[in-house]
């Protein structure tokens, strides 16, 4: 069992009978979905799930989980997802898969947001390894980019997989991948992006994680704010 699978199995043990559980997206989240389905079958767990993306919806359907559409959600008991970067104070960078709006909605709707990751995702600051994904409306991307450049940002639109156009999110946004000066800091950058007109959503998840489970060489460590 690799570290991603280990931490996903650990998180699945936190799910209790009767819960409504939000499913994240990505390789670690896929392990969580599979283990959750096993518990439903083997432990007679009675739960419902809601998915943060089309991909995780399909994974849940394949596993036979009972799915609630996000349109019908008012709250979640638990949301479990991975992250691209995690700082010591549990600020997250997410959105390499471009499901930012759904992911942040579900993180805010959850009573507890559990983050599952391996040691490679730990960083000293947001943006250390990856650019910041920022969803923007197609008609306004140039205006938003100019505003972000005024904050010291540098970057451009994310290309699609074939490199013959631009990445389009599930609800029709474009994605600007931007880097910012290290001196801005996590909190200031989060506030600046929140207040920039035309930003649909961005990849900094500040103050949302309840606990982070990190797997490292066969051990799981819990990190809390």
C-alpha positions in Angstrom: 0.0 0.0 0.0 1.5 3.4 -1.0 1.3 6.5 1.1 -1.6 8.0 -0.9 -3.6 4.9 -0.4 -2.7 4.7 3.3 -3.8 8.2 4.1 -7.0 7.8 2.1 -7.9 4.6 4.0 -7.2 6.4 7.3 -9.6 9.2 6.3 -12.3 6.8 5.3 -12.3 5.5 8.9 -13.5 8.9 10.0 -16.8 8.4 8.1 -19.7 7.5 10.4 -23.1 5.9 9.6 -25.7 8.4 8.4 -23.2 11.0 7.1 -23.4 13.1 4.0 -19.9 13.1 2.6 -18.3 15.3 0.0 -15.9 13.6 -2.4 -12.8 15.4 -3.7 -11.0 14.9 -7.0 -7.6 13.4 -7.8 -5.5 10.3 -7.3 -5.6 10.4 -3.5 -9.4 11.1 -3.5 -9.9 8.1 -5.8 -8.4 5.9 -3.2 -10.7 7.4 -0.6 -13.8 6.8 -2.8 -12.8 3.1 -3.3 -12.2 2.6 0.4 -15.5 4.3 1.3 -17.3 2.0 -1.1 -15.7 -1.0 0.5 -16.8 0.2 4.0 -20.4 0.7 2.7 -20.4 -2.9 1.5 -18.4 -4.7 4.2 -19.5 -2.6 7.3 -23.1 -2.0 6.1 -22.4 1.8 6.3 -25.5 3.9 5.3 -24.2 7.1 3.8 -24.7 9.5 0.9 -22.1 11.3 -1.1 -21.8 14.5 -3.1 -19.0 15.0 -5.7 -16.8 18.0 -6.4 -16.4 17.1 -10.1 -17.7 15.1 -13.0 -14.7 12.8 -12.5 -15.4 12.0 -8.9 -19.1 11.5 -9.7 -18.2 8.9 -12.2 -15.9 7.2 -9.8 -18.7 7.2 -7.1 -21.2 5.7 -9.6 -18.7 3.0 -10.6 -18.4 2.1 -6.9 -22.2 2.0 -6.4 -22.3 4.9 -3.9 -25.5 6.8 -3.3 -25.0 10.2 -4.9 -26.7 13.5 -4.0 -26.5 16.3 -6.6 -24.6 19.4 -5.5 -27.7 21.4 -6.5 -29.6 19.9 -3.5 -26.9 20.4 -0.9 -27.3 22.8 2.0 -24.5 21.3 4.2 -22.1 18.4 4.4 -21.0 16.4 7.5 -17.6 15.8 6.0 -15.6 16.8 2.9 -12.5 14.9 2.1 -10.1 16.0 -0.6 -6.4 16.4 -1.4 -4.3 19.5 -2.0 -1.5 20.6 -4.2 0.4 22.5 -1.5 -0.1 22.7 2.3 1.6 25.3 4.5 2.4 24.8 8.3 -0.7 26.8 9.2 -2.8 24.6 6.9 -3.4 27.1 4.1 -4.0 25.0 1.0 -3.4 25.5 -2.7 -5.9 23.6 -4.8 -7.2 23.7 -8.4 -4.7 22.0 -10.6 -7.7 20.1 -11.8 -9.7 23.3 -12.3 -12.7 22.4 -10.1 -12.2 25.4 -7.8 -15.8 26.7 -7.5 -17.3 23.3 -6.5 -14.3 22.5 -4.2 -14.5 25.7 -2.3 -18.3 25.6 -2.0 -18.1 22.1 -0.5 -15.2 23.0 1.8 -17.2 25.9 3.2 -20.4 23.8 3.5 -18.8 21.0 5.5 -18.8 20.7 9.2 -15.3 19.2 8.9 -12.9 19.4 5.9 -10.4 16.6 6.0 -7.3 17.1 3.7 -5.4 14.0 2.7 -1.9 14.2 1.3 1.6 12.7 1.2 4.8 14.4 2.4 5.5 15.9 -1.0 2.7 18.4 -0.7 4.1 20.2 2.4 5.6 23.7 1.6 6.6 26.8 3.6 4.3 29.1 1.6 1.6 29.0 -1.0 3.0 29.2 -4.5 6.3 27.6 -3.6 5.9 24.8 -6.2 2.9 25.8 -8.3 1.3 28.9 -9.7 -2.0 30.1 -8.3 -5.0 29.0 -10.5 -7.5 31.8 -10.9 -10.9 31.2 -12.6 -12.1 34.2 -14.7 -15.0 34.8 -17.1 -13.9 34.5 -20.8 -15.1 38.0 -21.6 -13.0 39.6 -18.8 -9.8 37.7 -18.6 -7.6 40.5 -20.0 -9.0 43.0 -17.5 -8.6 40.6 -14.6 -5.0 39.7 -15.7 -4.1 43.4 -15.8 -5.5 43.8 -12.2 -3.5 40.8 -11.1 -0.3 42.2 -12.7 -0.9 45.4 -10.7 -0.6 43.3 -7.6 2.8 42.0 -8.9 1.5 38.9 -10.5 2.9 37.2 -13.6 1.3 34.5 -15.7 -1.1 33.6 -18.5 -4.1 31.5 -19.5 -3.8 27.8 -18.9 -3.6 25.9 -22.2 -5.8 22.9 -22.9 -4.4 19.3 -22.9 -3.8 19.4 -26.7 -2.0 22.9 -26.5 -4.3 24.1 -29.3 -6.5 26.3 -27.1 -7.3 27.3 -23.5 -8.5 25.2 -20.6 -12.2 25.6 -19.9 -13.7 24.7 -16.5 -16.9 22.7 -16.1 -19.0 25.8 -15.9 -17.2 27.8 -18.7 -14.5 29.8 -17.0 -10.9 30.3 -18.2 -8.0 29.7 -15.8 -5.1 32.2 -15.3 -2.1 30.5 -13.7 -0.3 33.3 -11.9 2.7 33.7 -9.6 3.1 36.5 -7.1 5.9 38.0 -5.0 6.8 35.9 -1.9 6.6 39.1 0.1 2.8 39.2 -0.3 2.3 36.4 2.2 -0.6 33.9 2.2 -3.2 36.0 4.0 -2.6 39.2 2.1 -2.7 37.4 -1.3 -5.9 35.6 -0.4 -7.6 38.9 0.5 -6.3 40.6 -2.6 -7.6 37.9 -4.9 -11.0 37.8 -3.0 -11.4 41.6 -3.6 -10.3 41.6 -7.3 -13.3 42.2 -9.6 -13.8 39.5 -12.2 -12.2 36.7 -10.2 -14.7 33.9 -10.1 -12.6 31.8 -7.7 -9.0 31.1 -6.9 -6.9 28.2 -5.5 -6.0 29.5 -2.1 -8.0 27.8 0.6 -7.4 29.9 3.7 -8.8 28.9 7.1 -10.9 26.1 5.7 -9.1 22.8 6.6 -10.2 21.2 9.9 -7.4 18.7 9.9 -4.7 17.5 7.5 -3.7 13.9 7.4 -0.2 13.4 5.9 1.3 10.0 5.0 5.1 9.6 5.1 6.9 6.3 4.7 3.9 4.2 5.9 2.9 6.5 8.8 0.0 9.0 9.0 0.4 12.2 10.9 -2.4 14.5 11.9 -1.9 18.3 11.5 -4.3 20.8 13.0 -4.5 24.6 13.1 
